[in-house]
Amino acid sequence: MRIILLGPPGAGKGTQAARLMALHGIPQLSTGDMLRAAVKAETPTGLRAKDVMASGQLVSDEIVVGIVAERIEEEDAKGGFILDGFPRTVAQAKALDVMLRQKGKPLDAVIELGVDEDMLAGRIAKRVEETIAAGGTVRLDDNAEAFRVRLAAYRDLTAPVSDYYRQTGQLQRVDGMAPIADVTGQIDTLLSAPAGASLR
């Protein structure tokens, strides 16, 4: 089961990815974690990334996709994987499609958690209140103002990825504002439904 989860910050992608991991026995792949692991393991792409990072440059889409290509060949990803937070741009989505096609491992699903942005901001505010009430530590970027900035960045950079997958006919939507268990149920229904199905 090869899945991409899309949605803005706070949409619940991490929560749903954890449930999918448990259900299907597949790993959730984080590009940051993969990059650090590849550099540490000194894989061919990891060595290229290390040189780029050492020079203070941003790692290119080609290198990031190369790291994903190496990672999905590992034993735990043979049965599939969940990508959350990647691809971040249309260029990355196109490069990912080419790489997966070359490997004969096309995506099974691209699922977007549809949300109401104003309600999402309220959800973040409530989470902060609950964290403070429980005596926990609130992340510096876990406040309404920072959230709005992250949301704007998502809208500008990553939302076009949804349009790309919509145009390819791969995008499927679920109601990300529903209770967690209901969102999980919607995703399960989509994964067992014929291609092209969508829940609004």
NORJO-V788618 format. One record per helix or strand of 3 or more residues. SS is the DSSP state (@ for helix, = for strand). FROM is the first residue (numbers start at 0). TO is the last residue. If there is no record, write none. Layout:
ss-><SS/SS>
from-><FROM/FROM>
to-><TO/TO>
//
This chain:
ss-><=/@/=/@/@/@/@/=/@/=/@/@/=/@>
from-><1/12/26/30/43/60/74/80/89/108/116/143/170/179>
to-><5/23/28/40/53/70/76/83/102/113/132/166/174/191>
//
